[in-house]
Amino acid sequence: MLSQKVRSLQQSGTKPNILVVGDLMIDHYIIGDANRLSPEAPVPVVNVTKEFITPGGAANVAQNLLSLGAAITLGGVTGNDADAGKLTEILEREGVNASAIFSDKNRPTTVKTRVMAGSHQLVRVDRETTIPLLPELQHQFVANIKTAIDAADIIILSDYNKGLFSPELTQELIEAANAAGKKVIVDPKGLNYAKYKSAYIIKPNRKELAEAAKVERITNLEELQQAARVILQQTEAEYIVVTLSEQGMAIISELAYKLLPVKATSVFDVTGAGDTVIATMAYFIAQGLSVEEACELANHAAAIVIRQTGSAVTTVDEILQDIENR
């Protein structure tokens, strides 16, 4: 039984070492009350009551892994600015090894500012650049992260399409991981999935898969399998794992297909659920579980976090409780 296997892992006290490489950002929240319109324009006036920042993008994947109990090394690129210092300080305080984070004086640290009136988002302001790293910095980044690749049990590439994952850099990372015998799980963005060639798992959602496979839309399971096989042939990945919102999750390989029905009983907010899914998959595959077992557990993890508001995380104990309460 899967829950018994997970309990045995918990009792053994093993702690997988996971390398997360990806686009780093800060989520900045300004929260207040909006009870009147501005006399200057037809927009609400927000009286600020609370303001805070949290790590976002690939850093949110790292936080999900920390909550599960993994040891984390985080690699990525920030600007050479005060926001980079704030992000690194939060990560190191939480126990993330931030030694593989580089600064680039030619870009700002990505910051997404959300102005909220209660639970309603009024506006989002983004400060970012999505230009690729200069070739010299790309080579330096890959050269310096190879030590972390060698030390990792598994590697996550968390692509938010913010300029880190050029085709050249992505392939260098995957080739270095494969040479070291380490599995790579990719959370993809954009249309060029060829850059993820030879990854172990690629995890798009339904819309991302349709766009990458160049089909208008995916309306049934047969179309889903056809689109996934286009990407399998293009990338030579072992598995495509597709998150399907209210339908759950599908695992597709060259030889097999399996649909894992959704575990959620209610949905409040899907923010960050994809980060939870890839973190949970990687955590349990690194612990020696099969892809199917890891996806089953990730399905339960997603069910837990979408019952909460905002980017939430979960724990192994909560996943076990969710399994055993069904």
Sequence and secondary structure as in RCSB ss.txt:
>XXXX:A:sequence
MLSQKVRSLQQSGTKPNILVVGDLMIDHYIIGDANRLSPEAPVPVVNVTKEFITPGGAANVAQNLLSLGAAITLG
GVTGNDADAGKLTEILEREGVNASAIFSDKNRPTTVKTRVMAGSHQLVRVDRETTIPLLPELQHQFVANIKTAID
AADIIILSDYNKGLFSPELTQELIEAANAAGKKVIVDPKGLNYAKYKSAYIIKPNRKELAEAAKVERITNLEELQ
QAARVILQQTEAEYIVVTLSEQGMAIISELAYKLLPVKATSVFDVTGAGDTVIATMAYFIAQGLSVEEACELANH
AAAIVIRQTGSAVTTVDEILQDIENR
>XXXX:A:secstr
 HHHHHHHHHHHT   EEEEEE EEEEEEEEEEEEEE SSSSSEEEEEEEEEEEEEEHHHHHHHHHHHT EEEEE
EEEESSHHHHHHHHHHHHHT EEEEEEEETTS  EEEEEEEETTEEEEEEEE       HHHHHHHHHHHHHHHH
H SEEEEE  SSSS  HHHHHHHHHHHHHTT  EEEE  SS GGGGTT SEE  BHHHHHHHTT S   SHHHHH
HHHHHHHHHH  SEEEEE GGG EEEE SS EEEE    S  S  TTHHHHHHHHHHHHHHTT  HHHHHHHHHH
HHHHHTTSSSS    HHHHHHHHHT 
